[in-house]
Amino acid sequence: RCRYVIEKEGRIMDYIEPYLMLSSILFSMGIYAVITRKNAVAILMGIELILNSANINFITFNRFGNFSTLDGHVFTIFVIALAAAEAAVALAIIINLFKNIGTVDVDKAQEMKG
C-alpha cells in the first residue's frame, strides 16, 4: 500500500488509475497535436504535452511504487530541464524559419537555407 493514503468515509480514495488516466489523456492529446497540426508552434506544444505526461508517469510510479529514493522526481526535473532547452532551440528554429520563408507552416518549409 501507499504511504500517502487518504481515507474518506472509510474508503481508500487514492488510487493509481486516475493519474495514469490523466497521463494517457495528455499523451493522446500531444500525439494528436503533433500529427495533425501544420503550425510549428502547435507541434511544439504537442511535444510539451507528451513530455508532461511522461513526468506524471514518473511521479506516479515513484509514489505508488513505495520507493525509498526520489528517482521519479529526479527524472522529472531532468525532463523539465530538457524540455526548456528543447523549447529554446525549437523556438530559435521557428524564428529562423519565419524570417527565411515568411510562415511557420511546416509543410511549406521544404529546405532550410543557410
N, C-alpha and C positions, 0 to 999 in steps of 0.2 A: 504493500500500500504506500501511497504517497505521504510524505511528511506534512504536506500542506492541505490537509483535508478539511473542507468546510462542511459542517453539518447544519442542516436546516430542517426542522420538523422530524428529526430522527433519520433522515435520508442523507446519503453522501451526495453532495452536489458538484464535486469536482471530478470530471472525467477527462480522458484524453481525446475523446471523439470531437467535441466542439472545436478544439484547437486544430486538429487535423482537417476538419471540415473547412474552417476558415482558411487554412493554408492551401487546401486544394482549390477553393474558390478563387483565391488570389492568383494562384499559379495558372488556372484556366483562363482567367481574365488577362493575365500577362501574355500567355501564348496567343490568345485571340488578337490582342493588340499588335503583337509582333507580326503575325501572319497577315492580318487584313489591312493594316494602315500603310499609307504611302508617304505620310509625313515623317521625316526623320525624328522630330521631337516626340511624336506619339509613339514611335518604335522604341525610343529611349525610355519613355515612361513605362512601356510594357516590360522592358528588361528590368527596370527597377521593381516592378510588381513581382516578377519572378524571384528576384533576389530577396525581397521581403518575405515571400512565402517560405523560402529556404531558411531565413532567420527564425521564423515562427516554429518551423520544424526543429531546428537546433535547440531552441529554448524549451520546447515541449518535451522532447525526448530526454533532455538533461533533467528536467523537473520530475517527470514520471518514471525515469529510469533509476531513481534513488542512488545517483552517483554522489560520491563524497566530494569530487572535484567539480569545478565550474567549466568543464570543457565546452559545453554548448554556448556559454556566454562568451568565452574567448573566441570561438569560431564566429559568433555573431558580430563581435567587434571587428574582427578581421574582415568579414564580408562587408560591413558598413564602410570601413576604410577603403576597401577595394572598389565599392560602388561609387564612392566620392571621387576617386581617381578616374574611374571609368567615365563618370558623368563629365568631368572636366575635359578629358581628351575627346569624348564624343561631341561635346558642345563646340570645342575648337574645330573639329572636322566639319560640323554642321555650319558654323560661321564661314569657314573657308569655302564650303560648297555653295552657300548663298552668295558669297562675294564673286565666285567664278561663274556660276550658272544663272543666278538670279532667283532661284527657288530652292526649297528644301524637300521637294518631291524626289524620292529615291529612284523612281522609275525613269526620271529624266536625267539622272546622273549616270551616264554611261561610262565615262572615264574621268579620272582626276588629272588635271594638267598641272605640271609643276611650275 
